[in-house]
Every structure is written in C-alpha cells, then in structure tokens.
Amino acid sequence: MSSGEILLILLVALIVFGPNKLPMLARHLGLLIRRLNQFKAQATVLWQQQLNELQLQENQRKAKEADEQYKKEQQSS
C-alpha cells in the first residue's frame, strides 16, 4: 500500500468515526492484529509439530525396513 492510499484511508476513518473514537478504534485494531499474529504463530507451531511427527514416523518405518533387509542378507550369507 502506498502512503497516499494510507492517508486516504485515515482521512475517511477520521470523517466516518470522528476524532474522539479514532484512538479507541486504533487501539482495538491493534489488539485484533496482535491476536491474529499470535493465532498465526500457534498454528505454525502446531503445523510444524505435525510435520515433524510424520517425518519421524516415516524415518522409523524406513529404519525398520532397512533392519529387516539387513537381517535377511545376514541369514542368507
């Protein structure tokens, strides 16, 4: 967003809400943005944990297959 667009938005907000309610509106908007960022961070952590768990399961499966293959090779030798 360019500075001209931001200035236009602020001017419209000032006209619509008035100078008395604008600080309260800005404070609530700031709280909303902070909560959305916290939610985003929590969702990212949860997603990463699930991906790590899936990767661990896949690695364990591959290790088990490699171990079984090694045992078969040892028995045939």
PDB file of N, CA, C and O in Angstrom:
ATOM      1  N   MET A   1       0.842  -1.167   0.000  1.00  0.00           N
ATOM      2  CA  MET A   1       0.000   0.000   0.000  1.00  0.00           C
ATOM      3  C   MET A   1       0.890   1.233   0.000  1.00  0.00           C
ATOM      4  O   MET A   1       1.870   1.315   0.740  1.00  0.00           O
ATOM      5  N   SER A   2       0.537   2.160  -0.822  1.00  0.00           N
ATOM      6  CA  SER A   2       1.344   3.382  -0.894  1.00  0.00           C
ATOM      7  C   SER A   2       0.934   4.346   0.217  1.00  0.00           C
ATOM      8  O   SER A   2      -0.115   4.187   0.841  1.00  0.00           O
ATOM      9  N   SER A   3       1.770   5.333   0.448  1.00  0.00           N
ATOM     10  CA  SER A   3       1.473   6.300   1.509  1.00  0.00           C
ATOM     11  C   SER A   3       0.223   7.112   1.181  1.00  0.00           C
ATOM     12  O   SER A   3      -0.497   7.526   2.090  1.00  0.00           O
ATOM     13  N   GLY A   4      -0.045   7.345  -0.090  1.00  0.00           N
ATOM     14  CA  GLY A   4      -1.256   8.065  -0.481  1.00  0.00           C
ATOM     15  C   GLY A   4      -2.513   7.285  -0.140  1.00  0.00           C
ATOM     16  O   GLY A   4      -3.504   7.864   0.306  1.00  0.00           O
ATOM     17  N   GLU A   5      -2.480   5.974  -0.346  1.00  0.00           N
ATOM     18  CA  GLU A   5      -3.625   5.131  -0.016  1.00  0.00           C
ATOM     19  C   GLU A   5      -3.862   5.106   1.487  1.00  0.00           C
ATOM     20  O   GLU A   5      -5.003   5.170   1.944  1.00  0.00           O
ATOM     21  N   ILE A   6      -2.787   5.013   2.247  1.00  0.00           N
ATOM     22  CA  ILE A   6      -2.907   5.011   3.709  1.00  0.00           C
ATOM     23  C   ILE A   6      -3.479   6.335   4.201  1.00  0.00           C
ATOM     24  O   ILE A   6      -4.346   6.352   5.075  1.00  0.00           O
ATOM     25  N   LEU A   7      -3.008   7.417   3.656  1.00  0.00           N
ATOM     26  CA  LEU A   7      -3.511   8.738   4.032  1.00  0.00           C
ATOM     27  C   LEU A   7      -4.998   8.860   3.716  1.00  0.00           C
ATOM     28  O   LEU A   7      -5.751   9.411   4.518  1.00  0.00           O
ATOM     29  N   LEU A   8      -5.431   8.358   2.568  1.00  0.00           N
ATOM     30  CA  LEU A   8      -6.839   8.396   2.194  1.00  0.00           C
ATOM     31  C   LEU A   8      -7.681   7.566   3.159  1.00  0.00           C
ATOM     32  O   LEU A   8      -8.764   7.993   3.560  1.00  0.00           O
ATOM     33  N   ILE A   9      -7.200   6.398   3.530  1.00  0.00           N
ATOM     34  CA  ILE A   9      -7.917   5.544   4.487  1.00  0.00           C
ATOM     35  C   ILE A   9      -8.038   6.253   5.836  1.00  0.00           C
ATOM     36  O   ILE A   9      -9.106   6.238   6.447  1.00  0.00           O
ATOM     37  N   LEU A  10      -6.960   6.868   6.301  1.00  0.00           N
ATOM     38  CA  LEU A  10      -7.006   7.590   7.574  1.00  0.00           C
ATOM     39  C   LEU A  10      -7.976   8.763   7.518  1.00  0.00           C
ATOM     40  O   LEU A  10      -8.687   9.023   8.488  1.00  0.00           O
ATOM     41  N   LEU A  11      -8.013   9.463   6.412  1.00  0.00           N
ATOM     42  CA  LEU A  11      -8.924  10.599   6.251  1.00  0.00           C
ATOM     43  C   LEU A  11     -10.379  10.133   6.275  1.00  0.00           C
ATOM     44  O   LEU A  11     -11.217  10.750   6.932  1.00  0.00           O
ATOM     45  N   VAL A  12     -10.678   9.057   5.566  1.00  0.00           N
ATOM     46  CA  VAL A  12     -12.042   8.515   5.563  1.00  0.00           C
ATOM     47  C   VAL A  12     -12.421   8.039   6.961  1.00  0.00           C
ATOM     48  O   VAL A  12     -13.538   8.291   7.412  1.00  0.00           O
ATOM     49  N   ALA A  13     -11.511   7.356   7.655  1.00  0.00           N
ATOM     50  CA  ALA A  13     -11.782   6.893   9.015  1.00  0.00           C
ATOM     51  C   ALA A  13     -12.029   8.070   9.944  1.00  0.00           C
ATOM     52  O   ALA A  13     -12.909   8.001  10.802  1.00  0.00           O
ATOM     53  N   LEU A  14     -11.285   9.128   9.795  1.00  0.00           N
ATOM     54  CA  LEU A  14     -11.473  10.319  10.621  1.00  0.00           C
ATOM     55  C   LEU A  14     -12.850  10.924  10.380  1.00  0.00           C
ATOM     56  O   LEU A  14     -13.519  11.340  11.325  1.00  0.00           O
ATOM     57  N   ILE A  15     -13.273  10.975   9.131  1.00  0.00           N
ATOM     58  CA  ILE A  15     -14.590  11.534   8.804  1.00  0.00           C
ATOM     59  C   ILE A  15     -15.708  10.626   9.316  1.00  0.00           C
ATOM     60  O   ILE A  15     -16.683  11.112   9.889  1.00  0.00           O
ATOM     61  N   VAL A  16     -15.576   9.314   9.115  1.00  0.00           N
ATOM     62  CA  VAL A  16     -16.633   8.376   9.491  1.00  0.00           C
ATOM     63  C   VAL A  16     -16.740   8.229  11.006  1.00  0.00           C
ATOM     64  O   VAL A  16     -17.847   8.289  11.542  1.00  0.00           O
ATOM     65  N   PHE A  17     -15.646   8.042  11.701  1.00  0.00           N
ATOM     66  CA  PHE A  17     -15.680   7.753  13.134  1.00  0.00           C
ATOM     67  C   PHE A  17     -15.495   8.987  14.006  1.00  0.00           C
ATOM     68  O   PHE A  17     -15.889   8.976  15.172  1.00  0.00           O
ATOM     69  N   GLY A  18     -14.919  10.022  13.481  1.00  0.00           N
ATOM     70  CA  GLY A  18     -14.705  11.231  14.262  1.00  0.00           C
ATOM     71  C   GLY A  18     -13.407  11.158  15.044  1.00  0.00           C
ATOM     72  O   GLY A  18     -12.854  10.079  15.258  1.00  0.00           O
ATOM     73  N   PRO A  19     -12.926  12.324  15.468  1.00  0.00           N
ATOM     74  CA  PRO A  19     -11.640  12.359  16.170  1.00  0.00           C
ATOM     75  C   PRO A  19     -11.684  11.753  17.571  1.00  0.00           C
ATOM     76  O   PRO A  19     -10.641  11.373  18.103  1.00  0.00           O
ATOM     77  N   ASN A  20     -12.862  11.655  18.176  1.00  0.00           N
ATOM     78  CA  ASN A  20     -12.954  11.115  19.545  1.00  0.00           C
ATOM     79  C   ASN A  20     -12.861   9.592  19.566  1.00  0.00           C
ATOM     80  O   ASN A  20     -12.265   9.017  20.477  1.00  0.00           O
ATOM     81  N   LYS A  21     -13.446   8.944  18.569  1.00  0.00           N
ATOM     82  CA  LYS A  21     -13.459   7.472  18.552  1.00  0.00           C
ATOM     83  C   LYS A  21     -12.271   6.867  17.808  1.00  0.00           C
ATOM     84  O   LYS A  21     -12.024   5.666  17.912  1.00  0.00           O
ATOM     85  N   LEU A  22     -11.551   7.670  17.074  1.00  0.00           N
ATOM     86  CA  LEU A  22     -10.442   7.144  16.275  1.00  0.00           C
ATOM     87  C   LEU A  22      -9.337   6.510  17.125  1.00  0.00           C
ATOM     88  O   LEU A  22      -8.835   5.454  16.740  1.00  0.00           O
ATOM     89  N   PRO A  23      -8.930   7.093  18.259  1.00  0.00           N
ATOM     90  CA  PRO A  23      -7.904   6.412  19.080  1.00  0.00           C
ATOM     91  C   PRO A  23      -8.378   5.067  19.624  1.00  0.00           C
ATOM     92  O   PRO A  23      -7.606   4.109  19.682  1.00  0.00           O
ATOM     93  N   MET A  24      -9.669   4.996  20.030  1.00  0.00           N
ATOM     94  CA  MET A  24     -10.211   3.735  20.529  1.00  0.00           C
ATOM     95  C   MET A  24     -10.234   2.702  19.406  1.00  0.00           C
ATOM     96  O   MET A  24      -9.890   1.540  19.625  1.00  0.00           O
ATOM     97  N   LEU A  25     -10.631   3.113  18.221  1.00  0.00           N
ATOM     98  CA  LEU A  25     -10.660   2.223  17.073  1.00  0.00           C
ATOM     99  C   LEU A  25      -9.254   1.709  16.741  1.00  0.00           C
ATOM    100  O   LEU A  25      -9.073   0.526  16.454  1.00  0.00           O
ATOM    101  N   ALA A  26      -8.278   2.592  16.781  1.00  0.00           N
ATOM    102  CA  ALA A  26      -6.887   2.198  16.503  1.00  0.00           C
ATOM    103  C   ALA A  26      -6.389   1.199  17.543  1.00  0.00           C
ATOM    104  O   ALA A  26      -5.692   0.244  17.201  1.00  0.00           O
ATOM    105  N   ARG A  27      -6.740   1.413  18.805  1.00  0.00           N
ATOM    106  CA  ARG A  27      -6.313   0.505  19.875  1.00  0.00           C
ATOM    107  C   ARG A  27      -6.930  -0.878  19.667  1.00  0.00           C
ATOM    108  O   ARG A  27      -6.242  -1.892  19.789  1.00  0.00           O
ATOM    109  N   HIS A  28      -8.223  -0.921  19.356  1.00  0.00           N
ATOM    110  CA  HIS A  28      -8.876  -2.208  19.133  1.00  0.00           C
ATOM    111  C   HIS A  28      -8.348  -2.905  17.876  1.00  0.00           C
ATOM    112  O   HIS A  28      -8.215  -4.129  17.846  1.00  0.00           O
ATOM    113  N   LEU A  29      -8.057  -2.136  16.865  1.00  0.00           N
ATOM    114  CA  LEU A  29      -7.480  -2.708  15.658  1.00  0.00           C
ATOM    115  C   LEU A  29      -6.093  -3.291  15.938  1.00  0.00           C
ATOM    116  O   LEU A  29      -5.739  -4.351  15.422  1.00  0.00           O
ATOM    117  N   GLY A  30      -5.321  -2.588  16.757  1.00  0.00           N
ATOM    118  CA  GLY A  30      -4.001  -3.100  17.151  1.00  0.00           C
ATOM    119  C   GLY A  30      -4.099  -4.395  17.931  1.00  0.00           C
ATOM    120  O   GLY A  30      -3.308  -5.314  17.715  1.00  0.00           O
ATOM    121  N   LEU A  31      -5.085  -4.479  18.856  1.00  0.00           N
ATOM    122  CA  LEU A  31      -5.287  -5.718  19.617  1.00  0.00           C
ATOM    123  C   LEU A  31      -5.707  -6.860  18.703  1.00  0.00           C
ATOM    124  O   LEU A  31      -5.251  -7.992  18.865  1.00  0.00           O
ATOM    125  N   LEU A  32      -6.576  -6.560  17.743  1.00  0.00           N
ATOM    126  CA  LEU A  32      -7.013  -7.579  16.799  1.00  0.00           C
ATOM    127  C   LEU A  32      -5.838  -8.109  15.979  1.00  0.00           C
ATOM    128  O   LEU A  32      -5.700  -9.318  15.794  1.00  0.00           O
ATOM    129  N   ILE A  33      -5.010  -7.221  15.501  1.00  0.00           N
ATOM    130  CA  ILE A  33      -3.853  -7.638  14.712  1.00  0.00           C
ATOM    131  C   ILE A  33      -2.890  -8.461  15.558  1.00  0.00           C
ATOM    132  O   ILE A  33      -2.338  -9.452  15.080  1.00  0.00           O
ATOM    133  N   ARG A  34      -2.683  -8.060  16.814  1.00  0.00           N
ATOM    134  CA  ARG A  34      -1.803  -8.818  17.711  1.00  0.00           C
ATOM    135  C   ARG A  34      -2.351 -10.225  17.934  1.00  0.00           C
ATOM    136  O   ARG A  34      -1.595 -11.196  17.894  1.00  0.00           O
ATOM    137  N   ARG A  35      -3.662 -10.342  18.168  1.00  0.00           N
ATOM    138  CA  ARG A  35      -4.260 -11.666  18.391  1.00  0.00           C
ATOM    139  C   ARG A  35      -4.177 -12.530  17.137  1.00  0.00           C
ATOM    140  O   ARG A  35      -3.922 -13.732  17.218  1.00  0.00           O
ATOM    141  N   LEU A  36      -4.395 -11.911  15.979  1.00  0.00           N
ATOM    142  CA  LEU A  36      -4.276 -12.672  14.738  1.00  0.00           C
ATOM    143  C   LEU A  36      -2.847 -13.178  14.531  1.00  0.00           C
ATOM    144  O   LEU A  36      -2.646 -14.304  14.075  1.00  0.00           O
ATOM    145  N   ASN A  37      -1.867 -12.357  14.862  1.00  0.00           N
ATOM    146  CA  ASN A  37      -0.464 -12.787  14.743  1.00  0.00           C
ATOM    147  C   ASN A  37      -0.142 -13.913  15.725  1.00  0.00           C
ATOM    148  O   ASN A  37       0.603 -14.834  15.391  1.00  0.00           O
ATOM    149  N   GLN A  38      -0.706 -13.841  16.945  1.00  0.00           N
ATOM    150  CA  GLN A  38      -0.496 -14.915  17.917  1.00  0.00           C
ATOM    151  C   GLN A  38      -1.123 -16.214  17.420  1.00  0.00           C
ATOM    152  O   GLN A  38      -0.532 -17.288  17.531  1.00  0.00           O
ATOM    153  N   PHE A  39      -2.336 -16.096  16.868  1.00  0.00           N
ATOM    154  CA  PHE A  39      -3.004 -17.283  16.324  1.00  0.00           C
ATOM    155  C   PHE A  39      -2.192 -17.880  15.182  1.00  0.00           C
ATOM    156  O   PHE A  39      -2.037 -19.098  15.090  1.00  0.00           O
ATOM    157  N   LYS A  40      -1.680 -17.023  14.321  1.00  0.00           N
ATOM    158  CA  LYS A  40      -0.864 -17.488  13.197  1.00  0.00           C
ATOM    159  C   LYS A  40       0.384 -18.213  13.695  1.00  0.00           C
ATOM    160  O   LYS A  40       0.756 -19.255  13.157  1.00  0.00           O
ATOM    161  N   ALA A  41       1.029 -17.661  14.723  1.00  0.00           N
ATOM    162  CA  ALA A  41       2.231 -18.286  15.275  1.00  0.00           C
ATOM    163  C   ALA A  41       1.899 -19.649  15.892  1.00  0.00           C
ATOM    164  O   ALA A  41       2.647 -20.611  15.715  1.00  0.00           O
ATOM    165  N   GLN A  42       0.777 -19.730  16.616  1.00  0.00           N
ATOM    166  CA  GLN A  42       0.377 -21.003  17.224  1.00  0.00           C
ATOM    167  C   GLN A  42       0.048 -22.036  16.156  1.00  0.00           C
ATOM    168  O   GLN A  42       0.414 -23.205  16.285  1.00  0.00           O
ATOM    169  N   ALA A  43      -0.645 -21.607  15.094  1.00  0.00           N
ATOM    170  CA  ALA A  43      -0.983 -22.527  14.014  1.00  0.00           C
ATOM    171  C   ALA A  43       0.279 -23.017  13.315  1.00  0.00           C
ATOM    172  O   ALA A  43       0.366 -24.187  12.941  1.00  0.00           O
ATOM    173  N   THR A  44       1.255 -22.136  13.135  1.00  0.00           N
ATOM    174  CA  THR A  44       2.512 -22.518  12.502  1.00  0.00           C
ATOM    175  C   THR A  44       3.255 -23.546  13.351  1.00  0.00           C
ATOM    176  O   THR A  44       3.787 -24.520  12.819  1.00  0.00           O
ATOM    177  N   VAL A  45       3.296 -23.339  14.655  1.00  0.00           N
ATOM    178  CA  VAL A  45       3.964 -24.285  15.552  1.00  0.00           C
ATOM    179  C   VAL A  45       3.261 -25.640  15.518  1.00  0.00           C
ATOM    180  O   VAL A  45       3.916 -26.680  15.456  1.00  0.00           O
ATOM    181  N   LEU A  46       1.934 -25.629  15.558  1.00  0.00           N
ATOM    182  CA  LEU A  46       1.174 -26.879  15.517  1.00  0.00           C
ATOM    183  C   LEU A  46       1.422 -27.610  14.209  1.00  0.00           C
ATOM    184  O   LEU A  46       1.626 -28.824  14.210  1.00  0.00           O
ATOM    185  N   TRP A  47       1.407 -26.895  13.101  1.00  0.00           N
ATOM    186  CA  TRP A  47       1.652 -27.488  11.786  1.00  0.00           C
ATOM    187  C   TRP A  47       3.056 -28.094  11.720  1.00  0.00           C
ATOM    188  O   TRP A  47       3.235 -29.199  11.208  1.00  0.00           O
ATOM    189  N   GLN A  48       4.035 -27.380  12.231  1.00  0.00           N
ATOM    190  CA  GLN A  48       5.416 -27.874  12.209  1.00  0.00           C
ATOM    191  C   GLN A  48       5.563 -29.114  13.082  1.00  0.00           C
ATOM    192  O   GLN A  48       6.287 -30.040  12.718  1.00  0.00           O
ATOM    193  N   GLN A  49       4.887 -29.146  14.228  1.00  0.00           N
ATOM    194  CA  GLN A  49       4.946 -30.329  15.089  1.00  0.00           C
ATOM    195  C   GLN A  49       4.351 -31.539  14.385  1.00  0.00           C
ATOM    196  O   GLN A  49       4.894 -32.640  14.472  1.00  0.00           O
ATOM    197  N   GLN A  50       3.242 -31.339  13.689  1.00  0.00           N
ATOM    198  CA  GLN A  50       2.618 -32.450  12.973  1.00  0.00           C
ATOM    199  C   GLN A  50       3.508 -32.940  11.839  1.00  0.00           C
ATOM    200  O   GLN A  50       3.624 -34.144  11.613  1.00  0.00           O
ATOM    201  N   LEU A  51       4.135 -32.012  11.128  1.00  0.00           N
ATOM    202  CA  LEU A  51       5.058 -32.413  10.067  1.00  0.00           C
ATOM    203  C   LEU A  51       6.253 -33.183  10.630  1.00  0.00           C
ATOM    204  O   LEU A  51       6.690 -34.177  10.049  1.00  0.00           O
ATOM    205  N   ASN A  52       6.775 -32.716  11.765  1.00  0.00           N
ATOM    206  CA  ASN A  52       7.903 -33.411  12.401  1.00  0.00           C
ATOM    207  C   ASN A  52       7.501 -34.811  12.838  1.00  0.00           C
ATOM    208  O   ASN A  52       8.281 -35.753  12.698  1.00  0.00           O
ATOM    209  N   GLU A  53       6.293 -34.953  13.365  1.00  0.00           N
ATOM    210  CA  GLU A  53       5.821 -36.270  13.800  1.00  0.00           C
ATOM    211  C   GLU A  53       5.679 -37.213  12.607  1.00  0.00           C
ATOM    212  O   GLU A  53       6.060 -38.381  12.688  1.00  0.00           O
ATOM    213  N   LEU A  54       5.134 -36.710  11.505  1.00  0.00           N
ATOM    214  CA  LEU A  54       5.014 -37.539  10.306  1.00  0.00           C
ATOM    215  C   LEU A  54       6.388 -37.941   9.766  1.00  0.00           C
ATOM    216  O   LEU A  54       6.578 -39.076   9.329  1.00  0.00           O
ATOM    217  N   GLN A  55       7.326 -37.027   9.798  1.00  0.00           N
ATOM    218  CA  GLN A  55       8.684 -37.330   9.331  1.00  0.00           C
ATOM    219  C   GLN A  55       9.339 -38.373  10.218  1.00  0.00           C
ATOM    220  O   GLN A  55      10.031 -39.265   9.728  1.00  0.00           O
ATOM    221  N   LEU A  56       9.120 -38.261  11.530  1.00  0.00           N
ATOM    222  CA  LEU A  56       9.672 -39.251  12.461  1.00  0.00           C
ATOM    223  C   LEU A  56       9.087 -40.631  12.184  1.00  0.00           C
ATOM    224  O   LEU A  56       9.820 -41.619  12.155  1.00  0.00           O
ATOM    225  N   GLN A  57       7.779 -40.706  11.980  1.00  0.00           N
ATOM    226  CA  GLN A  57       7.152 -41.990  11.672  1.00  0.00           C
ATOM    227  C   GLN A  57       7.705 -42.582  10.376  1.00  0.00           C
ATOM    228  O   GLN A  57       7.965 -43.783  10.295  1.00  0.00           O
ATOM    229  N   GLU A  58       7.882 -41.737   9.373  1.00  0.00           N
ATOM    230  CA  GLU A  58       8.434 -42.205   8.094  1.00  0.00           C
ATOM    231  C   GLU A  58       9.869 -42.707   8.270  1.00  0.00           C
ATOM    232  O   GLU A  58      10.244 -43.735   7.707  1.00  0.00           O
ATOM    233  N   ASN A  59      10.664 -41.982   9.049  1.00  0.00           N
ATOM    234  CA  ASN A  59      12.044 -42.407   9.297  1.00  0.00           C
ATOM    235  C   ASN A  59      12.093 -43.715  10.069  1.00  0.00           C
ATOM    236  O   ASN A  59      12.937 -44.567   9.792  1.00  0.00           O
ATOM    237  N   GLN A  60      11.194 -43.884  11.037  1.00  0.00           N
ATOM    238  CA  GLN A  60      11.148 -45.137  11.795  1.00  0.00           C
ATOM    239  C   GLN A  60      10.753 -46.301  10.889  1.00  0.00           C
ATOM    240  O   GLN A  60      11.302 -47.396  11.009  1.00  0.00           O
ATOM    241  N   ARG A  61       9.806 -46.068   9.986  1.00  0.00           N
ATOM    242  CA  ARG A  61       9.394 -47.121   9.054  1.00  0.00           C
ATOM    243  C   ARG A  61      10.555 -47.515   8.142  1.00  0.00           C
ATOM    244  O   ARG A  61      10.790 -48.700   7.905  1.00  0.00           O
ATOM    245  N   LYS A  62      11.275 -46.524   7.638  1.00  0.00           N
ATOM    246  CA  LYS A  62      12.411 -46.810   6.761  1.00  0.00           C
ATOM    247  C   LYS A  62      13.516 -47.542   7.514  1.00  0.00           C
ATOM    248  O   LYS A  62      14.150 -48.442   6.964  1.00  0.00           O
ATOM    249  N   ALA A  63      13.750 -47.164   8.761  1.00  0.00           N
ATOM    250  CA  ALA A  63      14.781 -47.833   9.561  1.00  0.00           C
ATOM    251  C   ALA A  63      14.401 -49.282   9.821  1.00  0.00           C
ATOM    252  O   ALA A  63      15.257 -50.166   9.780  1.00  0.00           O
ATOM    253  N   LYS A  64      13.124 -49.530  10.087  1.00  0.00           N
ATOM    254  CA  LYS A  64      12.666 -50.897  10.319  1.00  0.00           C
ATOM    255  C   LYS A  64      12.827 -51.735   9.051  1.00  0.00           C
ATOM    256  O   LYS A  64      13.266 -52.883   9.118  1.00  0.00           O
ATOM    257  N   GLU A  65      12.474 -51.165   7.897  1.00  0.00           N
ATOM    258  CA  GLU A  65      12.643 -51.881   6.631  1.00  0.00           C
ATOM    259  C   GLU A  65      14.120 -52.183   6.361  1.00  0.00           C
ATOM    260  O   GLU A  65      14.462 -53.284   5.929  1.00  0.00           O
ATOM    261  N   ALA A  66      14.984 -51.217   6.613  1.00  0.00           N
ATOM    262  CA  ALA A  66      16.417 -51.426   6.395  1.00  0.00           C
ATOM    263  C   ALA A  66      16.956 -52.489   7.337  1.00  0.00           C
ATOM    264  O   ALA A  66      17.803 -53.292   6.947  1.00  0.00           O
ATOM    265  N   ASP A  67      16.470 -52.502   8.579  1.00  0.00           N
ATOM    266  CA  ASP A  67      16.905 -53.504   9.554  1.00  0.00           C
ATOM    267  C   ASP A  67      16.461 -54.892   9.118  1.00  0.00           C
ATOM    268  O   ASP A  67      17.233 -55.846   9.215  1.00  0.00           O
ATOM    269  N   GLU A  68      15.228 -55.019   8.638  1.00  0.00           N
ATOM    270  CA  GLU A  68      14.739 -56.316   8.175  1.00  0.00           C
ATOM    271  C   GLU A  68      15.521 -56.787   6.955  1.00  0.00           C
ATOM    272  O   GLU A  68      15.839 -57.970   6.837  1.00  0.00           O
ATOM    273  N   GLN A  69      15.828 -55.870   6.052  1.00  0.00           N
ATOM    274  CA  GLN A  69      16.610 -56.216   4.869  1.00  0.00           C
ATOM    275  C   GLN A  69      18.009 -56.687   5.265  1.00  0.00           C
ATOM    276  O   GLN A  69      18.525 -57.651   4.700  1.00  0.00           O
ATOM    277  N   TYR A  70      18.616 -56.014   6.227  1.00  0.00           N
ATOM    278  CA  TYR A  70      19.950 -56.391   6.704  1.00  0.00           C
ATOM    279  C   TYR A  70      19.915 -57.783   7.337  1.00  0.00           C
ATOM    280  O   TYR A  70      20.811 -58.594   7.102  1.00  0.00           O
ATOM    281  N   LYS A  71      18.887 -58.060   8.136  1.00  0.00           N
ATOM    282  CA  LYS A  71      18.781 -59.379   8.771  1.00  0.00           C
ATOM    283  C   LYS A  71      18.611 -60.479   7.729  1.00  0.00           C
ATOM    284  O   LYS A  71      19.176 -61.563   7.873  1.00  0.00           O
ATOM    285  N   LYS A  72      17.828 -60.206   6.670  1.00  0.00           N
ATOM    286  CA  LYS A  72      17.648 -61.191   5.610  1.00  0.00           C
ATOM    287  C   LYS A  72      18.970 -61.468   4.908  1.00  0.00           C
ATOM    288  O   LYS A  72      19.292 -62.621   4.618  1.00  0.00           O
ATOM    289  N   GLU A  73      19.730 -60.426   4.635  1.00  0.00           N
ATOM    290  CA  GLU A  73      21.032 -60.582   3.982  1.00  0.00           C
ATOM    291  C   GLU A  73      22.002 -61.360   4.858  1.00  0.00           C
ATOM    292  O   GLU A  73      22.795 -62.152   4.348  1.00  0.00           O
ATOM    293  N   GLN A  74      21.951 -61.148   6.156  1.00  0.00           N
ATOM    294  CA  GLN A  74      22.834 -61.849   7.070  1.00  0.00           C
ATOM    295  C   GLN A  74      22.479 -63.325   7.157  1.00  0.00           C
ATOM    296  O   GLN A  74      23.361 -64.177   7.264  1.00  0.00           O
ATOM    297  N   GLN A  75      21.176 -63.629   7.111  1.00  0.00           N
ATOM    298  CA  GLN A  75      20.750 -65.010   7.187  1.00  0.00           C
ATOM    299  C   GLN A  75      21.101 -65.799   5.927  1.00  0.00           C
ATOM    300  O   GLN A  75      21.418 -66.987   5.997  1.00  0.00           O
ATOM    301  N   SER A  76      21.042 -65.133   4.783  1.00  0.00           N
ATOM    302  CA  SER A  76      21.336 -65.818   3.520  1.00  0.00           C
ATOM    303  C   SER A  76      22.835 -65.999   3.303  1.00  0.00           C
ATOM    304  O   SER A  76      23.243 -66.790   2.452  1.00  0.00           O
ATOM    305  N   SER A  77      23.641 -65.293   4.043  1.00  0.00           N
ATOM    306  CA  SER A  77      25.108 -65.402   3.873  1.00  0.00           C
ATOM    307  C   SER A  77      25.696 -66.564   4.589  1.00  0.00           C
ATOM    308  O   SER A  77      26.907 -66.775   4.533  1.00  0.00           O
TER     309      SER A  77
END
